[in-house]
């Protein structure tokens, strides 16, 4: 019953709330009245076959009287029943929600219980792992203690000394050897500064030579001499390694020292042996040079006399042979250079045809003495000039030709020459005894002499081919051999070279000029004055800007100003601006002198200048500028090209030196080199003084002067180093030591300069 009633009650209650109690009650009353009247009329018609209106009226009256009561009761019952149903539904809903919440809580509780079980199990596992880790740490600690004891034992038993100093400089650890050397126990050393234990002049102070406070982040290795109390001298190779934390903070220094006394003694003995060998060879060479000088002198006098073409060729060959022999003596003196691959290669502009003729004359004379035929064959154009070291190449070819003649009893010796794509190839062939295949691999070894099959070994020193290979390799070339026993040998030499154009220099037609030279470096001024006076010009020299301005105001016949950009009292820019601002001088030509032409032109941007020349002066460019300014028709000439040594580590500016020697002569260049030698101590003292006082501007000015002076005499390396001192930021730390080394090397380069001028 409940199922069907529930929706009907809900529907009636909905109608009551929708239509209102009164309106729905009136409607129901009317409906009951009609229904009661209809039922009464229908009943009377059925019973009496007619409508009993009194009965109908009675029924209507009963409905009117009882209907409201019935309707009110029904409404009350429906509404209360609906309310009860709503309450029951709400209660059921709340109960359902409560049940769902309880189920959720039960599930959450079960989840928490499981999680707690897992956490408990994880905790037990962690405790087990912790116990295991504690056990392993105890074991590792025991092993570490044992290893530390072992390492300590090893360190203490090491013949090398060891110590450690913390970031404050105090001793923190050391080994037994260090204690023995320092004469103190570890307890006396640890926790103390070296200065608290040893004086600066003690023998131990040398062992403790350290970095200073601004030490570099790298290790330091140096050999230290240690003198024991009994006078015994020990040498230690000290290696000192600074330690830094991850933030780059210095935290300590490790020092290691290895006894290298035996090695030092061996080095000293070896050095003495080398010196003794050098003295012996130098003495022998000196004795051999006495007759050799006679050959050179007489052959030179023969060349200056009237000779036939053939006789002139022979005399020239004698002279070239003697010169080459003299150079060979120099090689013998410096024989150890071969081991160090430190041979000096000096390139010159060489006539290939003349060179081949000299070699051919020599080879032909050798062959004539033994009754052999000499063949010469050349491919390609030989009437050219090549960039070669003629002495070294001549030494190689003569060695090969000598060997060919020596080991050829009859037949011929041939020399082939070919110039192909900047590659010069020579081949020396003979019809001699030949070389066995197994011997060819070692034929270029030092002191190796091949077996000829009849005697124990071939006669000779065994160094000729080894020296030849060293010379060829020093010239960036290759040498090879191919041979067969009783059929002869073939030696091939291939060298890189460069074809140089030889053009005759035409004289420049330029009137005599009066030139004001503004230059504060005496050596630069002397070079420039020499070059200008050689060309017939008059030179007025001013060392300062004030002197230059005074001369410009008083001298009326100045034709040209050669202006240095950097003077002690003012800049070249100020002097040029003064000249251009004066109406009387505004048309006076100005040629700037500077080591950096581009920088000088940038500084003078806006001022009219007539040219710029780089220092040191190049005579070709100087003539070009003078021709452009005072003889424009001479601009058509072509200036000669001079050979320059292609060496990255070149000490001398050979192009400038060759230029000056050709223009001024050897005597003038010697005087310039001597003047530089006299001025060098002053320059170095000035640089050292400003370095000690840390006067950066004055230091760079002194370096600038030295740079200009060095450039004027072709000291290329010295010029570059002085330029670095001038332009790079000054690092005062260690600068004094750098200057001492720089001074010593400069003096060495001066010796090389003097030798180069002498041999030019």
Secondary structure as UniProt FT lines:
FT   HELIX           2..19
FT   HELIX           21..48
FT   HELIX           53..157
FT   STRAND          161..166
FT   TURN            167..168
FT   STRAND          171..174
FT   HELIX           176..182
FT   HELIX           186..189
FT   TURN            190..191
FT   HELIX           194..197
FT   TURN            200..201
FT   HELIX           203..207
FT   TURN            213..214
FT   STRAND          220..227
FT   TURN            229..230
FT   STRAND          233..244
FT   TURN            246..247
FT   STRAND          250..259
FT   HELIX           261..304
FT   HELIX           309..333
FT   TURN            334..335
FT   HELIX           336..340
FT   STRAND          348..351
FT   HELIX           352..370
FT   STRAND          373..379
FT   STRAND          385..388
FT   HELIX           390..406
FT   STRAND          412..419
FT   STRAND          423..430
FT   HELIX           437..440
FT   TURN            441..444
FT   TURN            446..447
FT   HELIX           464..474
FT   TURN            475..476
FT   STRAND          478..484
FT   TURN            485..487
FT   STRAND          488..496
FT   STRAND          499..500
FT   STRAND          514..518
FT   HELIX           522..534
FT   TURN            535..536
FT   STRAND          538..542
FT   HELIX           545..554
FT   STRAND          560..564
FT   HELIX           572..581
FT   TURN            583..587
FT   STRAND          589..594
FT   HELIX           597..603
FT   TURN            604..606
FT   STRAND          611..614
FT   HELIX           619..630
FT   HELIX           632..636
FT   TURN            648..649
FT   HELIX           654..664
FT   HELIX           666..692
FT   TURN            693..694
FT   HELIX           696..712
FT   TURN            713..714
FT   HELIX           716..727
FT   TURN            733..734
FT   HELIX           735..759
//
